[in-house]
Amino acid sequence: MPSRGQSAILTYRALRMGVVAVAVFLTASLVLEIVRTKGLELTSISASYYSPVRNVFVGVLVATGVALIAIMGREKYEDTALNLAGMLAPTIGMLPTTVGPSAPGACRVGVSTCIPTATLVDVENNVSSLLVLGLLVLVGALVYVLRTHGAGSVQLRRMILPAALWLVSAVLWLFARELVFVHGHNLAAFVFFLLLAWVARINAQDPPEGPTLLGFTPQAYHRGYQVISWAMIVTIVLTAVYDIGILLSWFPDPFPQWFFVAESALLALFIAFWILQTMHFWHDGVPDDAAGASDVDV
């Protein structure tokens, strides 16, 4: 029978493998949709919300969000970055990208982009529920931290950014909902991948020292994390520039599937990162300086 420590390692190993599995699940669903339509009709992975891929797309992002929050990163910066990314992932799924006026019955007259009116009821229910859940989790975490660690603890300070993200999101949802509908999905996805690129860079600076799976050297992990981080950043920047170029009419004949290609690259890098993470912490579960590793109350 495994000890509690071994069980914890197995649990974290399964969590990371689960993140890889659900990302592959989304990939398979996208490939099957491309086969069904006999070509790439989706302009982006985000646009799969309006296709048969929708349930998989939303479900994968919700599952990924839960896993990112559950996985404990390094106490300084990494764990907070994972928690923020975990909060954003379900938002990306439940708050869909907008469509143009060419979609039948999608937008009101005079509105260039929008979330289709037939979808708004679903979106308002889902995002509102997500904000309620976020509030309950933050309140529960606050009570736990105050009772366990006290008002001046570092654990309480680590709650500031997640609480701020929730507060800003709630205020915008209540008082600037149309703005959220138009820009919320893209902004959440942009920040989500920037956070993951940052997490990859943090891991690049702290490669494993002990035995590693498949005999990978510390230098190999360092290079792998560096490549993933920089590739994510470059893809994000190129996508942002391309998006701005389209808005400013720099490209008279833009490639309609560019965003699908860019998001596919980010999805592949996401899978590569979590495969590398699974191998990195196969024997240890979490970093030595993981948040909560020094807590005595369990």
Secondary structure, 3 states (H helix, E strand, C coil): CCCHHHHHHHHHHHHHHHHHHHHHHHHHHHHHHHHHCCCCCCCCCHHHHHCCCHHHHHHHHHHHHHHHHHCCCECCCHHHHHHHHHHHHHHHHHCCCCECCCCCCCCCCCCCCECCHHHHHHHHHHHHHHHHHHHHHHHHHHHHHHHHCCCCCHHHHCCHHHHHHHHHHHHHHHHCHHHHHHHHHHHHHHHHHHHHHHHHHHHHCCCCCCCCHHHCCHHHHHHHHHHHHHHHHHHHHHHHHHHHHHHCCCCCCCCCCHHHHHHHHHHHHHHHHHHHHHHHCCCCCCCCCECCCCCCCC
